[in-house]
Each structure stands twice: as C-alpha cells, then as structure tokens.
C-alpha cells in the first residue's frame, strides 16, 4: 500500500506541506492550535511524546480518539529514533474537527510500508498508520531530512467509510 497523501496547494498557502485533510471543515472562529517539542535521541522520548500529545489534545478539548493519536505519535517518534538515529521534532496541530501530528528527523530516506509476519518483533508502525489515520505521508529532501505526518478526524466528523476502512486494515494485522 502507498501512503494516502493530501493534495498540496503551495501556491495558495505559501507552505510546501500538505494541507490538513479536513482543512475545508475548519470554522474561522475555531482556529487550529499548534504546539511543538524537541525530543532528544533517548529511550524516554516516546514516553515524553505520548504525554505531550495527550496533554495537548486535552488542553485543546479535542473530541476525537486521543489514544489513537497518542499511539500513532509514539510510532512516528519510535520510527524516527530507530531509522534516522537522530533527535526528532514533534508538532501537534489540533482543531475541533481534526488533529495533525508531524515528526521531523535528519534522515531523508522515505518510509516504506511493509507487511511483516505476525510473529515478527517489530515493523508495524506504518501499518498502524495506514490502518488508523485519516491520511498520512512523508515529505522531505536530502538537505533537511524528512517529516512524517498523520491526520485523524474527530469521530463525529468522520465518514462511515473511514471506519470501515480502518476495521478492514486492522484485520490484516491479525487483530
């Protein structure tokens, strides 16, 4: 499977990053809030990232599945630490309707989605992203490294099709 990428519109936004999938649903009275944290290359960084995401979503009053966002954030950070072997910058942007989490690292190699045997010790982070996120992807270049990102739409704004897709994808994990 390939990442579900969100269309870019760099001319309109002046920002080369993809627009959040649910940006068209944003209400002008409820702007998105972004918080960032730098995570060192340490064994405790995934736990710090989980607490940071959980706290950010709680402070914003996000009505979606916070634990899904926490799990996927931890996977992004673990992936950055393991594969890039570098510190990571985590960014959480949250609105009432959606959340976008980005993890930037120093490695420019794009992530590769692989299906691993059920008895393998690891390698399921991107499979979880693909199964649970509303959208996900990676941007980057050799000079600046890469940024992996995912988005979740709050349950009350999600389409029934996205729930069916997630159930089907999680079934492929043996869940």
Secondary structure, 3 states (H helix, E strand, C coil): CCCCCCCCCHHHHCCCCCCCCCHHHCCCCCCCEEEEEEECCCCCHHHHHHHHHHHHHHHHCCCCCHHHHHHHHHHHHHHHHHHHCCCEEEEEEECCCEEEEEEEECCCCCCCCCCCCCCCCCCCHHHHHHHHCCEEEEEEECCCEEEEEEEEECHHHCCHHHHHHHHHHHHCCCC
